[in-house]
Amino acid sequence: MAKKLKVAIIGCGGIANGKHFPSLKKIEQVELVAFCDIDLEKAQAAAEAYGTAGAVVYEDYKQLLKDTAIDVVHVCTPNVSHAEISIAAMEAGKHVMCEKPMAKTSEEAKLMVDAAERTGKKLTIGYNNRFRQDSQYLHNVCERGDLGEVYFAKAHAIRRRAVPTWGVFLDEEKQGGGPLIDIGTHALDLTLWMMDNYKPKVVLGSTYHKLGKKKDAANAWGPWDPEKFTVEDSAFGFITMENGATITLESSWALNSLDVDEAKCSLSGTEGGADMKDGLRINGENFGKLYTTNVELGAGGVAFYDGKEESDSDLEARLWIESILNDTEPTVKPREALVVTQILDAIYESAKTGKAVYFD
C-alpha cells in the first residue's frame, strides 16, 4: 500500500479554506490529521469539514508539533509568525509548506533556509501563481530558450481599488507591509522564475500612502478604516541584476489607474518577448517580419470535451506532496523565495532612506 502522509494545518483562516484544504483533500496519499488556530472554533470547523476520523484540533501550534506521527505542516498564519512556526516545525521533523511571502523580513527568511538545510526537511513557499496554465506554458518557453537572454522585465501587481479589509492585512506590525509584500511578491516571484535569474545587484524603491488616508473610499471589499491602514497603498521598485538585466516592479491595492493586472509579468529577450496582460502572448521576428502569437490554453472550446483541467492550487499541492514522496526538489525552492523577500526588503528600505540598496 502506498505511503500516506499525515498533514497538519496551522492557521485555519481564508487561505487555508480557500486553497489548502480543498486541494489536499483530493490527494489520495494525504490524510489531514491535525488543525490549529488561535480561534479554536475555526480549527474545529476545518477538522469537521476536511479532517480524517479522529483528527485533532489545537490552539497552540507547539502542542501540535509534539505529535511525531505528523509528516507535513502547512503554515497559513499572518506573515509575522511564518518564520517562527516554520522553523519550529522543521526542527520537529516535519516538511513545511509556508504561505507566501516567505517571512516578514529577509533575515527571518534566511533563518528558514538555514533550518531547512540544517534539518534536511523540505521547505517550500506558496507561490501558487507559478502553477497557472499560462505560467507553466511560459516557463517552458523560457526554459527552452525561445526568448533568448531576457534582459528587461516588468512585474505587474496593480489593483485599482481592492484593499483587503479583513484579518491583519492593514497591520504593518503583523504583515510587514501592504500590496508590495502581499501581491507584489507573486509578480516578482513569477518574473524571477521565468528569467531564471536570482542575483540582484542594486534596488531602488518608492512606497506611497496616499489613498489609504481617504474615508468612505470606493473599494471591492467595502471602505477601509484609515486609522487602521498602517501599510503602504502602492509601491514600486527598479531592480538591476548582476548580469545587467533590469526589472521594474509595480504593486498597488489602491491606485488611480485603469492599467490593472495582478500576478503577471512581461519579458523582453534577445530572441523574443512575452506578456500575460491580455492572455498569453509571445512576440518576435521571423524572416524579416514581426509576429505576435496568442497562445490558446485549455480545451479551446472543443465540442463534447468533458475533461477537467487541474486547478493551479490542486497542481501546487500535488507536486508538493509528490516531491516529498519521491524525495525530489519542490517547484518553489527556498533559496528562490529568499531572494524575492530580499528584494522586497530592499524596496522598503530604499523607500525609507531615499537611497539605492546594494547587494553584496
N, C-alpha and C positions, 0 to 999 in steps of 0.2 A: 504493500500500500504506500502511495506517495506520501512524503512527509507533509504535515500541515504545520504552518507557522502560527503561533499564538501571538496575536497582535493586541496591543493596548493603545487607547487614545487618551491623551492628556489635553484637556480643553475641548468641551463639547458644545461649542457655540456655532456660529453661522458657517464658517469654512469647513468645520468637521461634518456638519449635517448636509451642507450643500455639495461637498466634493468627496471627502474621505470615506464616510460611512457607506454611501451607496456604491461606490466603486469597489471598495474592499469586500463588501458583502457578495459581490458577483464572482469572486475568485475562489475556486474550489479548494485551493491549498491554504486558505486563510480561515482562522477562527478568531472572531472578535470576542476576547475573553475578559477585558477589563476596561473600565471607563472612569475618567477622573475629571472633576470640575469643582471649583470653589463653590459653585452653586450645585449642591448635591442633586436637586431636582432635575437639572439638565443631564447629569450623568445617569440618573435612573431612567429617564425618558429614553436616552440613547440606548441603554442596555436592553430595555424592553423592545425597542424597535429593531435593533441590529445585532444584539448580543447572542452568543450561544447559550444553551441551557446552563444555568449556574454562573453566568457572567457576574463579575464582582464590580461594585462601584466604590469609588474613593473620593474623599475631599482633598486629601493630601497626596501629592504625587510621590513623595518619599516612601510612603507606605506601599504604594503600587509597585515601586521599583524593587521592593524586597521579595517579590514573587519571582523565584528563579525559573519558573516554567514559561514566563513571557519571553518571547524571542525578539519581538519588534515593538518599538514605540513610535507613534506619530505625535509630534508636538504641534498643537494648534492653539497656542496661547498668545497673548499680546507680545509684541517684539521684545519688551524689556526682560522677559523670562526665557526667551529662546535658548540662549547660551547656557544658563544655569541648569535648566531641565535636560537639555540635550547632552551636556557633558556628564551629568549625574547618571543618565540612562546608559550611556556608553560605558561608563565606569562600572555600572551594574551588570554589564554583559549583554546589553540589548543593541540591536541595529536601530538606527534612528532616521526617520524622515521628519525634517523640521519644515514648517511652513515658511514661505518667503516673508520678508527678507531674511537672510541667514541670521542676523542679530541686529541689535540696536546700534552697535558700534563695530568698527573693523577690528578693534582689539579683542572684543568678545568673539567675533567670528574666527579670528586666528586661534583662540583657545579651543574652539570647537574642532578645527582642523587638527590641532595638536592632539586632542583627546582621541580622535578617530585613528590617527597614526599610532598613538601610544597603546590603545586597547585592541587594535586590529578589527574594530567593529565598523560596519558600513555606515556611512552618513550621506544623506542626500537632502536637497532643498527643493521645496515645492514650486518650482518654476513650470507650472503646467502649460504655459503657452508654447513651450517647445514641442508639445505633443499634438498641437493642431495640425490638420491636414496641410495647410499652406506652409506652416513652419517646417514640417517634415520634408515636404517636397523641395522647398528652397534650400534646406540644409544639404540634401542630396545633390542639388545643382552646384552648390558651393564646394562640397567635398570633391566632386568630380573635376572641379577646376574650370567650369564653364564661364565663370565671371573673371577668371584670371586673378590678379592681385587686387583685392578690394582695399582701396586707399582712401575712400571717403564714404561715410555712412551717417544716417540720421536715425535716431531712436525716438519714436513718437509715443507720447502718452498724454494727449490733450483731451480733457473734458471741458465742455463749455460751462455747464452747471450741474455737477454731480458730486457734491460733497457728502461723504458718508457721515451721517449724524448720530449713528448708534455706537455702542461699545466705547472704545477708547481711542478711536481714530483721530480725534481732535486734540488729544492729550500728548504734548511733546515729551513729557516725562516717561510715559509708558510706551510710546511708539518711536520716539527718536526723530520724528519729522512727519511731514504731510504727504502730498502727492508724489514727491520725489522718491521717498522710501517705500511708498505703497504701490504705485503703478509705474513710476519711472524705472523702478528696479526690474520689472518684467521686460520693458522695452530695451533696457541696456543689456540684460542677460541674453535676449534674443540676438541683439546686434553683435555682441562679442562672440557668441556661439557660431553665428554664420561666418564671421570673419576668421574664426579660429585664432584670435589674437588676444592674449591676456597679459600684455606687457605695457601698461600705461607709463608715460614719461612725465607729462605735466597736465594739470587740470585747472580750469578757470570756471568759476560758477557764480550765479546770481540767484537769490531767492526773494520772493515778494510776499507780503501780507497786506494786500490792498483790498480785495473784495470781501475777505473774511471779516472785515470790520463792519460790514453792512448788516442792518437789522431787516428782518422780514424779507430776505432775499429770495428770488426765484431759485428753486433747487429741485432736482429729481426726487429727493427724499424729504422734502419739506424744509422750511427755513432752519438755519443753524443758530445757535446761541453765540453771538460774537464774544461774550465773556469767556466761553469755554474753548474758543477756536484759538489755540495757542501754537499752532504749527503754520508753516507757510501755505499759501493757496496756490502758488506756482513756483517752479524752479527750473533753471536752465543751466546746461553745462557745455563747455567746449573742451574736448579731450584730445590730446596729441599722444600717439603711441610711440614706442621706441623705434619702430621701423618707419616713422614719419606719417603713418595713416592718421586721419582726422575723423573724429566722431562728434556730432552735435546731439545733445540730449535735451528734449523738451517735455515738461510734465506740468499738468495743472488739474486741479479739481474745479476751479472756477476761473475762467478767463474769457474776456470779450473777444472771442474768435469763432469763426464758423469752420475753421480748418481743424476739425476734431478727428482724432484717431487714437486708439489705445492698444498697447502691446503690439506695435507694428515697427518695422524697420524698412529703410531704403538703403540700397547698396550700390556703389559705383566702383567698378573694377576695370582692369586694363582690357579685358575681352568682352565685357558686357555689364549690364546693370539689372537691378530687380527692385520692385517695391510691392508693398502689401496694401497700399492705400485705397485701391479700387479693385478688389480681388487681388490675385497674384499675377503680376505682370513681369515678364522678362524682356529686356531690350538689348539690342546690339546692332552689329553691322555685318552684312553678307554681300559679297560680290559688288561692293561699292554702293550698297543701298542700306538704309536704316530699317530695322524691323522692330515691332513690338508684338509679343506673343501673350495672349491672355490664357492662362492655364485653367483648364476645366478640372475641378476637383469633385470627388464623389461620383454618384451613379450617373449624373448628367441627364436625368430625366428619361432613362431607358424604360420603355413600356414593359409592364409586368414585373419590373425588378422589385423584389421584396426583401432584399438583403439589408442588414442593419450595419451602418458604419460604427466602428468603435469610437466612443467619445474620447476627447483629449484626456479627461480625468480618468476614464477607465484604462486607457493605454498607459498613462503615467503610473497608475497603481500596479498594473500587471507587469510592466517592465521592471519596476522597483522590486516587486516580490520575486520575479524571476532572477534578478541579479543576486539576491540572497540565496535562493535555492541552487543556483548554478555557480555561485561564487565568482561572479563577473563584476566589472565596474558599473555603477549606476549611470544612467544617462546624464544626470546633473552631478558633476564631480565637485567635492567640497572646495577644492582649490579654485575652481572656476567661480563658484558662488562667493568665495572670499574676495576675489578681485572686484566683483560687482560692488560689494559692500565698501571696499576700499575707495573706489571711485566716487560712490555716493557720499561717503565721509568727506572726501576731498572737495566735492562741490559745496557741501555745507560749510566747511572750513574756509574755503575761498570766499564764499558769500559773506562770512562774518568779518574776515580780515581785509577784504578787498585786494588780496594778493593771490597770485598763482600758487598752486601746491605742486611741488616737485617730488617725484618718486625716486628712490634710490635705484 
